[in-house]
Amino acid sequence: MLFPTLTFGWFFLAVFLATWSLQRSNEWRKILLLAASWVFYGAWDWRFVALLILSGILNWGAARLILASGDNERARKAWLILGIVLNLLILGFFKYYGFFMEQVSATLHAIGWERDLYIMEVILPVGVSFFTFQGMSYVIDVFRRQTAPASLLDMTLLMSFFPHLVAGPIVRASHLIPQFKEAPRITRGMAAMGVLLIVWGLFKKSVVASELAINFVDPVFFDPSAHSPTDLTFAAYGYAVQIYCDFSAYSDMAIGLAALLGYRFPHNFNQPYRARSLQDFWRRWHISLSSWLRDYLYISLGGSRHGLTRLCLALGTTMLLGGLWHGASWNFVIWGALHGGVLAIERLWREFKPKTWPALPAFLGIIITFHIVLLGWIFFRSHTFADAMAFLGGLGGSAESALLTPLMLGLIVFGMALHALPPRAIQNVAIKVRAMPGVLVGLGIGVLILIIDSMRPEGVAPFIYYQF
């Protein structure tokens, strides 16, 4: 069930009306939200609802066993390790089993040990990376005594809550469970912000991202050798705009939907292409993932506490694993290695840069950082390493296709121009909207939705991050 569809619209309307009718009973309200979330997830494949429930029970149980261990640190660590291992087994089996067996088969073939390996075709559950990371962060936070253990209902709802279930943000227990414990309230400000974010996300996904993907980016990346260097160059820029508009649209809509149900999610994007360094980029891009990697992986690997060498190793390892989190492909490993390597270089440069050298002008930092990110997106988007190299090689080729149109160029420019808006542009509009009469706001939103529907291409493509 995709957000930008009429089916989801009717589903959300029913959930919205039903949950607010139960606002006097918070427990029944949460039960209704949990059941609705399972219906939402089951609309994709009902068989994996059991996996979602099992994962919630697993993490709830691990946290309870940690709590029951009291001050016995050895037992607490044992239950923590067991909880993390079980989460990783779920993620590893569904996401990396096929990739692992392919590498084993290729290795055996390379050394002359031919074997017929039995390789199952494993279906990847939508959002498995998001809800397993969310479960692990909860268990780790309970172990660190940073959050109190939740009830089984609150824990399963945390992991199943449909607005963020399949593509984030990765909302931590310490942020959302306290909200579950109190009866939610909705203000005019929350409603205005929620509706604006949903409409804005609908536009970015249905018009900008989908139009670029269908009519420009996908055809060029499908066969780079058939396209001119101009098309390849602008397809790379187009994909940068596409993935930003696609993923930030999901996050905006998730935040907006949660707000209409009375809950607050953290923001997940902050104009990432205006970052002045790669470190700054990761403070702005997919903030819930980057902060998760920082707090649960980078710091656990030593962070900046054990000298510069250890810091650089921690950066590289964190980003390599962050690349693998996105999928079982060498391209994701290369993407992670590129980011980890540049982050380490930036740190070394800050440490050893001659004090007499002037700081890099802000605009140069933005241009350099964006093009490093752009290079990484080519590997991220390409299906194989060979495809990525063919794309890069084609930038110096001589093919004479002309797929780039004024519309595609305009969408690319528009997507980049979004990063020049005031950082609080949507919030400022919401402040004005909440003071307007409700009837006028409703009519305006309806007209905007009709305009977006008339502008978007036929069909609704899944969000890019559904595959992760």
C-alpha positions in Angstrom: 0.0 0.0 0.0 1.7 3.1 -1.2 1.2 6.6 0.3 0.4 8.4 -3.0 -2.6 6.2 -3.8 -6.3 6.5 -3.4 -6.4 3.2 -1.6 -4.1 4.5 1.1 -6.1 7.7 1.3 -9.2 5.8 2.2 -7.2 3.6 4.6 -5.8 6.6 6.4 -9.1 8.4 6.6 -10.7 5.3 8.2 -7.8 5.0 10.7 -7.9 8.8 11.4 -11.6 8.8 12.2 -11.5 5.5 14.2 -8.5 6.5 16.4 -9.7 9.9 17.3 -13.1 8.4 18.2 -11.2 6.4 20.8 -9.2 9.2 22.4 -10.7 8.6 25.8 -9.1 5.1 25.9 -5.5 5.3 25.0 -4.9 1.6 25.3 -7.7 0.7 22.8 -6.4 3.5 20.5 -3.0 1.9 20.4 -4.5 -1.5 19.8 -6.4 -0.1 16.9 -3.2 1.6 15.5 -1.3 -1.7 15.9 -4.0 -3.7 14.0 -4.2 -1.0 11.3 -0.4 -1.1 10.9 -0.5 -4.9 10.4 -3.2 -4.5 7.8 -1.0 -1.9 6.1 2.0 -4.2 6.1 0.0 -7.2 5.2 -1.3 -5.5 2.1 2.1 -6.0 0.6 2.6 -9.6 1.8 0.5 -10.9 4.7 3.1 -13.7 5.5 5.6 -11.2 6.8 3.3 -9.8 9.4 4.3 -12.8 11.5 7.9 -11.7 11.1 7.1 -8.2 12.2 5.3 -9.5 15.3 8.1 -12.0 16.1 10.7 -9.2 15.9 8.7 -7.0 18.3 8.3 -9.8 20.8 12.0 -10.8 20.5 13.2 -7.2 21.3 10.6 -6.8 24.1 11.8 -10.1 25.6 15.5 -9.3 25.3 14.9 -5.9 27.1 12.9 -7.6 29.8 15.6 -10.2 30.4 18.2 -7.4 30.6 16.1 -5.6 33.2 15.6 -8.8 35.2 19.4 -9.3 35.4 19.6 -6.3 37.7 23.2 -5.4 38.4 24.6 -8.6 37.1 26.6 -7.0 34.2 27.7 -10.4 32.8 24.1 -11.6 32.4 23.0 -8.2 31.1 25.7 -8.3 28.4 24.8 -11.9 27.5 21.1 -10.9 26.9 22.2 -7.9 25.0 24.4 -9.9 22.7 21.7 -12.5 22.2 19.2 -9.8 21.3 21.5 -8.2 18.8 22.5 -11.5 17.3 18.9 -12.6 16.8 18.1 -9.2 15.1 21.2 -9.6 12.8 20.2 -13.2 12.0 16.8 -12.0 10.8 18.4 -9.2 8.8 21.2 -11.3 7.5 19.0 -14.2 6.3 16.5 -12.1 4.4 18.9 -9.5 3.0 22.3 -11.2 2.6 21.7 -15.0 2.2 21.6 -14.9 -1.6 24.6 -12.5 -1.9 26.6 -14.7 0.5 25.9 -17.9 -1.3 26.7 -16.3 -4.7 30.1 -15.2 -3.3 30.8 -18.7 -1.9 29.9 -20.3 -5.3 32.1 -17.8 -7.2 35.0 -18.5 -4.8 34.7 -22.2 -5.1 34.6 -21.9 -8.9 37.7 -19.6 -8.9 39.8 -22.2 -6.9 38.6 -25.1 -9.0 36.3 -26.7 -6.4 33.1 -26.9 -8.5 30.1 -27.5 -6.3 26.3 -27.4 -6.9 25.1 -25.3 -4.0 21.5 -25.2 -3.0 20.5 -21.5 -3.2 17.0 -20.6 -2.0 15.3 -17.6 -3.5 14.6 -15.4 -0.4 12.0 -12.6 -0.7 13.1 -9.4 1.0 10.5 -8.1 3.4 9.8 -4.5 2.9 11.3 -2.3 5.6 13.2 -5.1 7.3 16.3 -3.0 7.7 14.4 -0.2 9.4 12.5 -2.3 11.9 15.4 -4.5 12.9 17.6 -1.4 13.4 14.8 0.1 15.5 14.6 -3.0 17.6 18.3 -3.2 18.2 18.5 0.5 19.2 15.7 -0.2 21.8 17.6 -3.2 23.3 20.9 -1.3 23.4 19.2 1.8 25.0 17.6 -0.4 27.7 21.1 -2.0 28.3 22.7 1.4 28.6 19.8 2.5 31.0 19.0 5.3 28.6 15.3 4.2 28.2 12.9 2.3 30.4 11.6 -1.1 29.1 8.3 -0.7 27.3 5.1 -2.8 27.5 4.6 -5.4 24.9 1.9 -3.3 23.3 4.0 -0.2 23.1 7.1 -2.1 21.8 5.2 -3.9 19.0 3.5 -0.6 18.1 6.9 1.2 18.0 8.2 -1.3 15.5 4.9 -1.7 13.5 3.6 1.9 13.4 2.7 2.3 9.7 3.8 5.9 8.9 7.5 5.0 9.4 7.4 1.2 9.1 8.8 0.6 5.7 11.2 3.5 5.0 11.8 5.4 8.3 12.5 7.7 9.9 14.1 5.3 12.4 12.2 6.6 15.4 13.9 5.6 18.6 12.0 4.2 21.6 13.1 7.1 23.8 11.3 9.5 21.4 8.1 7.6 20.6 7.2 5.4 23.5 6.8 8.3 26.0 4.3 9.7 23.5 2.4 6.3 23.4 2.0 6.4 27.2 0.1 9.7 27.0 -3.2 10.3 25.3 -2.3 12.2 22.1 -3.5 15.7 21.3 -3.6 17.5 18.0 -3.3 21.2 17.6 -4.1 23.5 14.7 -0.3 23.9 14.3 0.3 20.1 14.1 -2.6 19.7 11.7 -1.4 22.5 9.4 2.1 21.2 9.4 1.0 17.6 8.9 -1.2 18.4 5.9 1.4 20.7 4.3 4.1 18.0 4.7 1.9 15.4 3.1 1.0 17.6 0.1 4.6 18.7 -0.3 5.8 15.1 -0.1 3.1 14.0 -2.6 4.4 16.7 -5.1 8.1 15.8 -4.7 7.4 12.1 -5.1 4.6 12.0 -7.7 5.8 14.8 -9.9 9.5 15.5 -9.5 10.9 12.1 -8.6 8.6 9.9 -10.7 8.9 12.1 -13.8 12.7 12.1 -13.7 12.9 8.4 -13.0 10.5 7.2 -15.7 11.4 9.6 -18.6 15.1 10.2 -18.0 17.1 8.6 -15.2 16.0 5.0 -15.6 16.5 4.8 -19.4 20.0 6.3 -19.2 21.2 4.1 -16.4 19.6 1.0 -18.1 22.0 1.3 -21.0 24.7 4.0 -20.5 26.5 3.0 -23.7 23.6 4.2 -25.8 23.6 7.7 -24.4 25.7 10.8 -24.9 28.0 12.3 -22.3 25.5 15.1 -21.9 22.7 12.7 -21.1 24.9 10.7 -18.7 26.0 13.8 -16.9 22.5 15.2 -16.5 21.2 11.7 -15.6 23.7 11.7 -12.7 22.4 15.1 -11.5 18.9 13.9 -12.2 19.3 10.8 -9.9 20.7 13.1 -7.2 17.5 15.1 -7.4 15.3 12.0 -7.8 16.6 10.1 -4.7 16.4 13.3 -2.6 12.9 14.1 -3.7 11.8 10.5 -3.4 13.2 9.7 0.0 12.6 13.1 1.6 9.0 12.9 0.3 8.4 9.6 2.2 9.9 11.1 5.3 7.8 14.3 5.0 4.6 12.3 4.4 5.4 9.9 7.3 6.0 12.9 9.7 2.8 14.5 8.4 0.7 11.4 8.8 2.0 10.8 12.3 1.2 14.5 13.2 -2.4 14.0 12.1 -2.6 11.1 14.5 -1.1 13.2 17.3 2.5 12.0 17.3 5.7 13.8 16.6 8.5 12.3 14.5 12.0 13.8 14.1 12.9 15.4 10.9 15.0 13.3 8.6 16.4 15.7 6.0 17.8 19.2 6.2 18.8 20.4 2.7 21.7 18.0 2.3 23.0 19.3 -1.0 24.0 22.6 0.7 26.5 20.7 3.0 30.0 22.2 3.1 31.7 18.9 3.9 30.8 15.2 3.8 30.5 15.3 7.6 28.0 18.1 7.2 26.2 16.1 4.5 25.6 13.2 7.0 24.2 15.7 9.5 21.6 16.6 6.9 20.9 13.4 4.9 18.8 10.5 6.4 19.5 12.0 9.8 17.8 9.1 11.7 20.2 6.6 10.1 23.4 8.7 10.3 22.7 9.4 14.0 22.0 5.6 14.6 25.3 4.7 13.0 27.0 7.3 15.1 25.5 6.3 18.4 25.4 2.6 18.1 28.3 1.7 15.8 30.9 4.6 15.5 31.0 5.3 19.2 31.0 1.5 20.0 34.1 1.2 17.7 35.9 3.8 19.7 34.9 7.0 18.0 37.3 9.8 18.7 38.3 8.5 22.2 41.4 6.5 21.1 43.4 8.6 18.8 43.4 9.6 15.2 44.1 6.2 13.7 41.3 4.5 15.6 39.0 7.3 14.7 39.7 6.9 10.9 39.2 3.1 11.2 35.9 3.6 13.0 34.8 6.0 10.3 35.7 3.6 7.5 34.1 0.6 9.2 30.9 2.5 10.1 30.4 3.7 6.5 31.3 0.3 5.0 28.6 -1.3 7.2 26.3 1.6 6.4 26.8 0.8 2.7 26.0 -2.9 3.3 22.9 -1.9 5.3 21.5 -0.6 2.0 21.8 -3.9 0.3 23.9 -7.0 -0.6 25.9 -5.6 -3.5 29.6 -4.6 -4.0 28.3 -1.3 -5.3 27.0 -0.5 -1.9 30.3 -1.5 -0.4 32.1 0.9 -2.8 29.6 3.6 -2.0 30.2 3.2 1.7 34.0 3.0 1.3 34.0 6.2 -0.7 32.1 8.1 2.0 34.2 6.5 4.8 37.4 7.4 3.0 36.4 11.0 2.4 35.2 11.4 5.9 38.6 10.1 7.2 40.5 12.5 4.8 38.4 15.4 6.0 39.3 14.6 9.6 43.0 14.2 8.8 42.9 17.5 6.9 41.4 19.3 9.9 44.1 17.8 12.1 47.1 18.6 9.9 46.1 21.5 7.7 48.7 24.3 8.0 47.4 27.0 10.3 48.5 29.7 7.8 46.3 28.3 5.0 42.9 30.0 4.7 39.7 28.2 5.1 38.0 26.9 1.9 35.2 29.3 0.8 31.8 28.0 1.6 30.6 27.8 -2.0 33.6 25.7 -3.0 33.0 23.4 -0.1 29.4 22.9 -1.2 30.4 22.3 -4.9 33.1 19.8 -4.0 31.0 17.9 -1.4 28.0 17.7 -3.8 30.2 16.1 -6.5 31.7 13.6 -4.2 28.2 12.6 -3.2 27.2 12.6 -6.9 30.0 10.1 -7.7 28.8 7.9 -4.9 25.2 8.0 -6.3 26.4 6.6 -9.6 27.5 3.4 -7.8 24.5 3.5 -5.6 22.1 3.6 -8.6 23.9 1.2 -10.9 22.9 -2.5 -10.6 26.5 -3.8 -10.8 30.1 -2.6 -10.7 30.3 -3.1 -14.5 27.3 -0.9 -15.0 28.8 1.8 -12.9 32.1 1.7 -14.8 30.2 1.7 -18.1 28.4 4.8 -16.9 31.6 6.6 -15.9 33.4 5.5 -19.1 30.5 6.8 -21.2 31.1 10.3 -19.8 34.0 10.6 -22.2 32.2 8.7 -25.1 30.8 9.9 -28.4 27.2 8.6 -28.5 24.7 11.1 -29.8 21.4 10.5 -28.0 19.3 13.4 -27.0 17.0 12.2 -24.1 17.5 15.4 -22.1 14.5 17.7 -22.6 13.7 21.2 -21.2 11.2 19.6 -18.8 13.9 17.2 -17.4 16.4 20.0 -17.1 13.8 22.2 -15.4 13.0 19.5 -12.8 16.7 19.0 -12.1 17.2 22.8 -11.6 14.0 22.9 -9.5 15.2 20.0 -7.3 18.6 21.7 -6.7 17.0 25.1 -6.1 15.0 23.6 -3.2 18.3 23.6 -1.2 18.4 27.4 -1.6 15.1 27.9 0.2 15.0 29.2 3.8 15.6 26.2 6.1 12.2 26.7 7.8 10.2 27.5 4.7 7.5 24.8 5.3 7.2 25.8 9.0 6.7 29.4 8.0 3.9 28.5 5.6 2.3 26.3 8.3 2.2 29.2 10.7 0.2 31.2 8.1 -2.0 28.3 7.2 -3.0 27.6 10.8 -4.5 31.1 11.1 -6.7 30.6 8.0 -10.3 29.4 8.1 -10.6 25.6 8.0 -12.9 25.5 5.0 -10.6 27.7 3.0 -7.6 25.4 3.9 -9.6 22.3 3.0 -10.5 23.8 -0.4 -6.9 24.9 -1.1 -5.5 21.5 -0.2 -8.1 19.7 -2.4 -7.2 22.0 -5.4 -3.4 21.3 -4.8 -4.0 17.6 -4.8 -6.0 17.7 -8.0 -3.2 19.8 -9.6 -0.6 17.3 -8.5 -2.7 14.4 -9.8 -3.0 16.1 -13.2 0.8 16.7 -13.4 2.1 13.3 -12.4 2.9 10.4 -14.8 0.6 7.4 -14.9 1.0 4.8 -12.2 2.8 5.1 -8.8 6.3 3.7 -8.5 7.4 2.4 -5.1 9.6 4.6 -3.0 13.3 4.0 -3.7 14.0 3.1 0.0 11.3 0.3 0.0 14.1 -2.0 -1.3 16.2 -1.4 1.8 
